[in-house]
Amino acid sequence: MLGDISSEGKTFMALLGITAYQVGIAVWMKWKRWQSCEAVGKVVDVFLYPIKSCKAIQLKSARCTFVGLYSDGLYDRHWMITQANGDFITQRQYPKMALIATSSHGDKLCLDAPGMETLTLPSNPPVDPSKLRSCRIWNDRVEVLDCGDDAGAWASQYLGAAGLRIVFSASCMPKRDITLKQKPWGNQGLPGDITAFTDFCSFMFMTTSSIDALNNQLKEPITVENFRPNLLIENSIPFDEDEWDEIKIGDKVVLRCLDPCTRCLLTTINQRTGIKSLEEEPLATLKKFRQFSKYGTSPCFGINATPNIEGDIRVGDTVYAIRRN
C-alpha cells in the first residue's frame, strides 16, 4: 500500500511519474510532428568517400551512422592525407586528389591513381600508440593514426610533394565536436553531433532539380560529382531543400538539416579529370543567384545535415521532409 512507503519513496515515485509523463509528452510531440511531413522525393545515389578529398565509392545502400556513412568496413572520410606537419590537404591544393580511387576488398582498403601501383592498407588498422599523431583540420586539432612510411611515400610520389602522410581515425579514437566550429551565421549543431575528417558535419545532401536549375545556366553542364554529396535526392522543385528542417529516409533514418553548404573553389575541379576550370565554373554562376548576405561571399548549394536516428539508406528510399516554421 502507498501508505506503507517512506516519504523518500513517495518522492521518488512522484518524480518517476513526472519523468514518465514528460517522456510520454516528448514521444507524442515527435510523433505528432512527423504527421505533418510530406514526401518530397527519393534517394537516387549514395556516395561514400573513404579518404577526404579523394574519389567516391558509389553505392546502392549504406549504413547511416552518427559519424557518417558506413559500408563494407569503411566509414565516410575517416582517412586523410596530410603534410609532414600534420596540416590536412585537399583538392584545393592538389586537384589530382580527385583521381585517387578507393575500393574495399575484405579487410583491405586499396588506393589506385593514374601511373601508380595499387597501395593496399588494412581497412581497420590496429591502434598502435607509437603511431598516434596530432593533425589539423581547419581550426581543429585531432588525434590520428599514421599509416606508415610506405603509405606516405605513395601519396608523396603521386602528388609530387615531399613528406606527405596518410592518416586514419579508428572507431575508438576521439571525434570532432561540430558545435565548436565558429560560423558567423551561427552553428545549429547540438551536443553529440560529431564527425571525423569532414569540413563540418557528417552528411551533405543535394537534389536533382537544383542541379538541373544550375545546369540550365551553364554553358557546359556539370554532374553532381563536382559537389561531393553523400546523398542525391530526386525531386521536382529546385532548392526546395532550403526549407527542410528534418528529413526522414525510408522507414527509420532521420537527418536534421543544419545549414546550407557554402561553396569554394573545390567545386570547379572536374572530378573525372582532376583539372580545375579556368572560368571557375560552376562557382562563378552560383555566385550570381545563390549568394546570400547571411552566409557571406560564398554561394550556397546543398544542405549540411547530421543524424538524429541511425539506420540503413537505400537507393529508391522515399524521402519525407518537415518544413521550417
C-alpha positions in Angstrom: 0.0 0.0 0.0 1.1 3.6 -0.7 0.7 4.4 3.0 3.5 1.9 3.9 6.0 3.7 1.6 8.5 6.1 3.2 8.4 9.8 2.4 11.6 9.3 0.3 10.0 6.5 -1.6 6.8 8.6 -2.3 9.0 11.5 -3.5 10.9 9.1 -5.8 7.7 7.6 -7.2 6.3 11.1 -7.8 9.5 12.1 -9.7 9.4 8.9 -11.6 5.8 9.6 -12.6 6.6 13.2 -13.7 9.6 11.9 -15.8 7.5 9.2 -17.4 4.9 11.9 -18.2 7.5 14.2 -19.7 9.0 11.4 -21.8 5.5 10.4 -23.0 4.8 14.0 -24.0 8.1 14.2 -25.9 7.4 11.0 -27.7 3.9 12.1 -28.6 5.1 15.5 -29.8 7.7 13.9 -32.0 5.1 11.5 -33.4 2.7 14.4 -34.0 5.5 16.4 -35.7 6.1 13.7 -38.2 2.4 13.5 -39.0 2.9 16.8 -40.8 5.7 15.6 -43.0 5.4 15.2 -46.8 7.0 13.0 -49.4 9.5 15.2 -51.3 11.5 12.7 -53.4 13.5 9.6 -53.3 17.2 8.6 -53.0 18.8 8.1 -56.4 22.5 8.0 -55.4 24.6 7.2 -52.3 28.2 8.3 -52.2 30.9 7.3 -49.6 34.3 9.0 -49.6 36.7 6.9 -47.5 39.6 9.4 -48.0 38.9 13.1 -47.6 39.0 14.8 -51.0 39.5 11.6 -52.9 37.1 9.8 -55.3 33.8 8.5 -54.0 32.5 4.9 -53.9 29.0 4.9 -55.4 26.7 2.5 -53.6 23.2 1.1 -53.7 22.9 1.1 -49.9 24.9 2.1 -46.8 24.5 2.4 -43.1 23.8 5.9 -41.8 25.7 6.3 -38.5 26.3 9.3 -36.3 29.8 9.7 -37.7 28.8 9.3 -41.4 28.0 6.6 -43.9 29.4 3.1 -43.4 29.7 0.3 -45.9 31.9 -2.9 -46.2 34.2 -1.9 -43.4 34.7 1.7 -44.4 33.4 4.9 -42.9 33.0 8.1 -44.8 36.0 10.4 -44.6 37.8 8.6 -41.8 41.1 8.7 -43.9 43.0 11.8 -44.8 46.2 12.9 -46.4 48.3 15.5 -44.5 51.5 17.5 -44.9 54.5 16.5 -42.8 53.5 18.9 -40.1 50.0 17.4 -39.8 48.1 20.0 -41.7 45.3 18.5 -43.8 45.4 18.8 -47.6 42.6 18.7 -50.2 41.9 19.2 -53.8 42.2 22.9 -53.2 45.9 22.5 -53.1 46.2 19.2 -55.1 43.4 18.8 -57.7 44.8 15.4 -58.7 43.5 14.0 -55.5 40.2 13.7 -57.3 41.6 10.8 -59.3 42.7 8.7 -56.2 40.2 5.9 -56.2 39.4 3.7 -53.3 37.9 0.2 -53.1 37.2 -2.3 -50.3 38.5 -5.9 -50.6 37.7 -7.9 -47.5 39.7 -6.3 -44.7 41.8 -4.3 -47.1 41.5 -0.7 -48.5 43.0 -0.3 -51.9 44.1 3.0 -53.4 44.6 3.5 -57.1 45.8 6.5 -59.1 47.0 7.1 -62.7 50.5 5.9 -63.2 50.7 4.4 -59.7 50.8 0.8 -58.4 48.0 -0.1 -56.1 48.5 0.8 -52.4 46.9 -1.7 -50.0 46.2 -0.8 -46.4 44.3 -2.6 -43.7 40.8 -1.2 -43.6 40.8 -1.1 -39.8 44.4 -0.8 -38.8 45.2 -1.6 -35.1 45.7 1.5 -32.9 49.5 1.5 -32.1 50.2 4.2 -29.5 53.6 4.8 -31.1 51.9 5.8 -34.4 49.4 8.4 -32.9 49.8 11.9 -34.2 48.1 15.3 -33.9 46.7 16.8 -37.1 44.9 20.0 -38.0 41.6 20.3 -39.9 40.8 24.0 -40.3 41.0 25.2 -36.7 40.5 21.8 -35.1 43.3 19.6 -33.7 42.5 15.9 -33.9 44.3 12.7 -32.8 45.0 10.4 -35.8 46.8 7.1 -36.5 49.7 7.4 -39.0 49.5 4.7 -41.7 53.3 4.3 -42.2 56.1 5.3 -44.4 55.0 3.3 -47.4 51.6 4.9 -47.5 53.2 8.4 -47.1 55.7 7.7 -49.9 52.8 6.6 -52.2 50.9 9.9 -51.6 54.1 12.0 -52.0 55.0 10.3 -55.3 51.6 10.7 -56.8 51.0 14.3 -55.7 54.6 15.4 -56.2 55.1 16.7 -52.7 57.6 15.6 -50.1 56.7 14.4 -46.6 53.0 13.6 -47.1 51.3 11.2 -44.7 48.1 9.1 -44.8 46.3 9.1 -41.5 43.2 7.3 -40.1 40.6 7.8 -37.4 39.7 4.5 -35.8 36.3 4.0 -34.3 37.8 4.0 -30.8 39.5 7.4 -31.3 38.1 10.8 -30.4 36.0 12.5 -33.0 35.5 16.2 -33.6 32.6 18.1 -31.9 30.9 20.0 -34.7 29.4 22.5 -32.2 32.9 24.0 -31.7 33.1 25.2 -35.3 32.6 29.0 -35.4 30.1 30.2 -38.1 29.2 33.9 -38.5 25.5 32.9 -39.0 25.5 30.5 -36.0 26.1 26.8 -35.6 23.0 24.7 -35.4 24.8 21.6 -34.2 23.8 20.0 -30.9 25.8 18.2 -28.2 26.6 14.8 -29.5 27.0 15.9 -33.1 30.4 14.6 -34.2 32.5 13.9 -37.3 35.9 12.6 -38.2 37.5 14.4 -41.1 34.6 16.2 -42.9 34.8 20.0 -43.2 31.8 20.4 -40.9 29.3 17.7 -40.2 28.8 14.0 -41.0 26.4 14.4 -44.0 25.7 16.6 -47.0 22.9 16.0 -49.5 21.7 17.6 -52.7 18.7 17.4 -55.0 18.4 16.6 -58.8 16.2 19.6 -59.5 18.6 22.0 -58.0 21.5 20.6 -60.1 19.2 20.9 -63.2 18.5 24.5 -62.3 22.2 25.2 -62.2 22.9 23.4 -65.4 20.3 25.4 -67.2 22.5 28.5 -66.6 25.8 26.9 -67.5 27.4 26.7 -71.0 28.8 23.3 -70.1 26.7 21.2 -67.7 28.3 19.6 -64.7 27.5 16.5 -62.7 26.8 16.0 -59.0 30.3 14.8 -58.6 31.6 18.4 -58.5 29.8 18.9 -55.2 30.7 15.6 -53.5 27.4 14.9 -51.6 26.7 11.8 -49.6 23.1 11.6 -50.9 21.4 12.7 -54.1 17.7 13.1 -53.8 15.4 13.1 -56.9 12.8 15.8 -56.5 10.8 18.3 -58.7 11.2 21.7 -57.1 14.6 23.4 -57.4 16.1 24.5 -54.0 13.0 23.2 -52.1 15.6 21.7 -49.7 16.3 25.2 -48.4 13.0 24.9 -46.5 13.5 21.5 -45.0 14.1 21.2 -41.2 14.4 17.5 -41.0 14.2 14.6 -43.5 13.2 11.0 -42.9 14.7 8.5 -45.3 12.8 5.2 -45.7 11.2 3.8 -42.5 13.8 4.9 -39.9 16.7 7.3 -40.7 16.2 10.9 -39.7 18.6 13.7 -40.6 18.5 17.1 -39.0 19.2 19.9 -41.6 21.8 22.3 -40.1 22.5 24.9 -42.7 23.2 25.4 -46.5 26.6 24.2 -47.6 28.7 27.2 -48.6 30.9 26.5 -51.7 34.5 27.1 -52.6 36.9 26.6 -55.5 36.9 22.8 -55.0 33.6 22.7 -56.9 35.5 24.0 -60.0 37.6 20.8 -60.2 36.4 18.2 -62.7 36.2 15.1 -60.6 36.8 12.9 -63.6 39.9 14.7 -64.9 41.4 16.4 -61.9 41.6 19.7 -63.8 40.4 23.0 -62.5 38.0 25.1 -64.6 39.8 28.2 -65.9 36.4 30.0 -65.8 35.9 28.9 -62.2 32.6 27.3 -63.1 30.2 26.3 -61.7 31.2 28.6 -58.8 31.1 31.8 -60.8 27.5 31.1 -61.9 26.4 30.0 -58.4 27.6 33.4 -57.1 25.1 35.1 -59.4 22.0 33.6 -57.9 22.9 31.5 -54.8 24.8 34.1 -52.8 23.0 35.4 -49.7 24.3 38.1 -47.3 23.6 36.0 -44.3 26.2 33.4 -45.5 28.9 35.8 -46.6 30.5 35.8 -50.0 30.4 32.0 -50.7 27.3 30.7 -52.6 25.1 28.0 -51.1 24.4 24.7 -52.8 23.4 21.5 -50.9 22.5 21.0 -47.3 24.7 20.1 -44.3 22.9 17.5 -42.1 23.5 15.3 -39.1 21.6 12.1 -38.0 19.0 12.1 -35.3 18.3 8.4 -35.9 20.7 5.9 -37.5 19.7 3.2 -39.9 20.1 1.8 -43.5 19.7 4.0 -46.5 19.0 2.5 -49.9 18.6 3.8 -53.5 14.9 4.1 -54.1 14.0 5.0 -50.5 11.3 7.6 -50.2 12.4 10.9 -48.6 10.0 12.8 -46.3 10.5 16.3 -45.0 9.3 18.5 -42.2 9.5 22.2 -43.3 11.0 25.0 -41.2 8.5 27.1 -39.4 
